[in-house]
Amino acid sequence: MPFGDQSFDQDKIGYLSIEQAIADYAVFLTTFKEMNNYTDDRNPVIAFGGSYGGILAAYMRFKYPNLVQGAIAASAPIYLTAGLA
């Protein structure tokens, strides 16, 4: 957990959202690609995951198509997460 035993405290719980998780990945990907000179189209990023990781992969592709060129979401309960079930 990012804040140890305090991760679920009221002032920190907002950092555990799906939106925050993929925003963190976006910052990481941008920084990683710049630091390693992977800024051209020859270095695509494919997000993948299963279950919760699959949700993150699918949403990452949806929210950041400029950073993620593809996604594999295995067993991801996307409709349940979005409140569409």
ZAMARGU-4260 file (C-alpha; in steps of 0.2 Angstrom, whole numbers, plus 5000, padded with zeros to 4 digits):
<rodrens>
0) 5000/5000/5000 | 5007/5017/4996 | 5005/5025/5013 | 5007/5009/5023 | 4994/5007/5037
5) 4987/5024/5034 | 4982/5021/5015 | 4964/5020/5020 | 4964/5036/5030 | 4951/5049/5024
10) 4964/5061/5017 | 4973/5047/5007 | 4959/5036/5001 | 4957/5046/4985 | 4974/5041/4979
15) 4967/5023/4977 | 4955/5026/4963 | 4956/5019/4946 | 4958/5036/4939 | 4973/5040/4950
20) 4981/5023/4946 | 4980/5026/4927 | 4986/5044/4929 | 5001/5037/4939 | 5004/5025/4925
25) 5003/5039/4912 | 5016/5049/4921 | 5027/5034/4923 | 5026/5029/4904 | 5029/5047/4898
30) 5044/5049/4910 | 5051/5031/4905 | 5050/5034/4887 | 5058/5051/4888 | 5072/5045/4899
35) 5076/5030/4887 | 5073/5039/4871 | 5058/5028/4866 | 5048/5043/4859 | 5045/5037/4841
40) 5032/5025/4834 | 5044/5010/4834 | 5041/5008/4853 | 5022/5005/4856 | 5015/5002/4873
45) 5003/4988/4875 | 4993/4987/4892 | 4988/4970/4898 | 4980/4963/4914 | 4967/4951/4921
50) 4953/4955/4933 | 4957/4972/4941 | 4973/4974/4930 | 4962/4971/4915 | 4951/4985/4920
55) 4966/4996/4922 | 4972/4990/4905 | 4956/4994/4896 | 4954/5011/4904 | 4972/5016/4901
60) 4969/5013/4882 | 4953/5023/4883 | 4959/5037/4893 | 4977/5038/4886 | 4976/5033/4867
65) 4992/5044/4864 | 5002/5033/4876 | 4995/5016/4874 | 4993/5008/4857 | 4984/4993/4862
70) 4976/4983/4877 | 4973/4965/4882 | 4960/4964/4896 | 4957/4946/4902 | 4942/4943/4913
75) 4940/4961/4917 | 4923/4965/4924 | 4922/4982/4915 | 4903/4984/4914 | 4902/4980/4933
80) 4915/4994/4937 | 4906/5006/4925 | 4889/5003/4934 | 4882/4996/4918 | 4877/4979/4924
</rodrens>
